[in-house]
Amino acid sequence: MTSPFYLSGNLAPVPDEIEAHDLPVKGVLPDELTGRYFRNGPNPRPGDDPGHWFAGHGMLHGIRLDQGQARWYRNRWVRTRKFTDDARFIGDTGVDLGAVTANTSVIRHADRIYALVESGLPYEMTPELDTVGACDFRGRLTTAMTAHPKQDPITGELHFFGYGYTPPFCTYHRLSADGELVESHEIEVPKSTMMHDFAVTEHYLIWLDLPFVFDLSRAGGLPYSWERDYGARIGVTPRHDLGATQWFDVDPCYVFHVGNAWEDADGRIVLNAARYTGDTFSDLWTRISGSPDPAGSAAVIGGASLHRWTLDPVSGAAKEEALDDRSVEFPTFRDDLLGRASRYLYTVGRDSIVKYDQESGRAQVRPTGGDTGEAVFVPAEQGEDEGWLLSIVTTGDSSELLVLDATDLSDVASVRLPRRVPAGFHGTWLED
């Protein structure tokens, strides 16, 4: 029997939790890289078939770097109530926002580490990858929490949202710099759509209301379907007036991940993202929903390309333009430029890392020779691209943590990991 796409190749889960110390290093790890690299992704338990790649239990993979040494690797399942008790998301008593997989991303805010998935509550984790438990911010969070919150580099506040299957379909939330939930407000949309990501600029919140709509008629997998007639639009909400969202119609498309967004000198909003057409998105969704991969490669990257929207709040006009035609995903940039004009954007192809200079339009490609995970940018100096990129690269049954110079994508070092790390989603660097 042929395994479904999401249980094949480098998407195939690992069967257990392990730990290894004093990992082999090739090259020289900079002393400044002292901290932890964590990466989240779905990893069903042995014998489990979750029915969709997105539905596997969350597993964190962690590498501890310290003064030029790779001290340890360990991997741990996130012990959610779904994992430990087989709790149901929708049960006899209603929705259990803690019965989730916590399999998408991992962040740190107000000295707490959270594993995130967009369907429910965040799960707090320790620096050693032990699970503390679900967090609802002292009972104030009553919706799900996106896996892509945005921390304002000036105020330290954390902006996020949650979408649900019943009204309110989308709710905006704001955490203070010290981790208190201080504001929640409904953003009105007609239906529940899979709103995976959003953007924040200095003065606005940017929403992606796209035609991938909740559909209970979908049997198995995840209950969403492409509904072209729903239309596609981008919402712009002033951060000082949450009741005044302005909507811009755009061509039907889907976006999992935005790059950055900012306001230009004329007050227009510039948004960059990895954009799928309806056809390329449907092809990807079919594969990760269970059909066998005809190429036998279980490659996830494919179909999205770098795109830009320029939105004018005064005229109401929206300009759309393709910035490149190659297949890329997981755009990253220097986090302290969130919401402000930025020049460089890093993305990944299946076996490469691509650096975009958004001023010159130049793209620099660095082949990796294997399945390439999101490239996390770690700043070193004040220059926008002065720092390092961290990415887990897998070739066959071997994985390494690749460290590149972000200025020219040259090799700095690599850490050989004690096992294959399956393809996953998002990582983070937690400096000591």
Secondary structure, 3 states (H helix, E strand, C coil): CCCCHHHCHHHCCCCCCCEEECCCEEECCCCCCCEEEEEEEECCCCCCCCCCHHHCCEEEEEEEEECCEEEEEEEEECCCHHHHHCCCCEECCEECCCCCCCCCEEEEECCEEEEECCCCCCEEECCCCCEEEECCCCCCCCCCCCCCCEECCCCCCEEEEEECCCCCCEEEEEECCCCCEEEEEECCCCCCECCCCCEECCCEEEEEECCEEECCCCCCCCCEEECHHHCEEEEEEECCCCCCCEEEEECCCEEEEEEEEEECCCCCEEEEEEEECHHHHHHHHHHHCCCCCCCCCCCCCCCCEEEEEEECCCCCCEEEEECCCCCCEEEECCHHHCCCCCCEEEEEECCEEEEEECCCCCEEEEECCCEECCCEEEECCCCCCCEEEEEEEEECCEEEEEEEECCCCCEEEEEECCCCCCCCCCEEEEEC
